[in-house]
């Protein structure tokens, strides 16, 4: 009888201990989760501390930052393309930025085709000063609103003329596609659904008027020294529409985005693009920390680069 009673007491003790162990296990699990949450929060705080000199949240889902060229800029907080690099580095495409900056003198007239939110436009305007002129073209109406706000923010509206239109080979209307998350990537190219799904993005279709550089600047008496072209697949059409302007401005430097996928997806070939550049009497250089000359037989194999285009002897 006593042995049975002792056994039951022992079982009760073991049962209580088991319950206590289960409770302790739950508490340990909860503490581990709290530790993970705290670690994530600390990481966020560290990023905020790192970002605080470079980005200040403002109204309208925007962040105010300042570039390395001392140009304040509003960026869209939802953008996954331009905003992250600007906020973290205070610069965008540093080698290209340096080349553009060093190619402009006070009083110059320059063109920014594919101005986006105005990173290069404000850089250009700060360098030309009020004695010069910047002509900025941005096809996406939503992005153009941000561009205009950034021009006013920098006090450049007096010598920057901005146009909410596309630039192409001639007059007409273009059908374009804007991405909702990867903003600033508006293009004539409609991405395939599997690509958009992979990016967790979607696009919106809209139409915008377009015209050529030759038509718009035919009567401009002042030389154009620098043209930046970054139009996500329309680069060939822009070049085709500025043959006369290039011929009239022998000292011109052109900065051009060369992206093999965009050339092909827009219906062109890299060989035809290289031949177009060559037919305009231009040489091609890849923009890196130091310019690297590239032959027209080599160019079709280049996957991606920013090119500097100019007449022979200008960039040597």
GIRATA-V719425 format. One record per helix or strand of 2 or more residues. SS is the DSSP state (a for helix, b for strand). FROM is the first residue (numbers start at 0). LEN is the number of residues. Records with the same first field share a line. If there is no record, write none. Layout:
SS: FROM-LEN ; FROM-LEN
//
This chain:
a: 1-50 ; 82-7 ; 93-10 ; 118-10 ; 140-14 ; 192-7 ; 212-4 ; 234-6 ; 242-6 ; 259-6 ; 269-10 ; 295-4
b: 55-3 ; 61-5 ; 71-5 ; 108-5 ; 132-5 ; 159-4 ; 165-2 ; 171-8 ; 202-9 ; 223-6 ; 252-7 ; 282-4 ; 291-3 ; 303-7
//
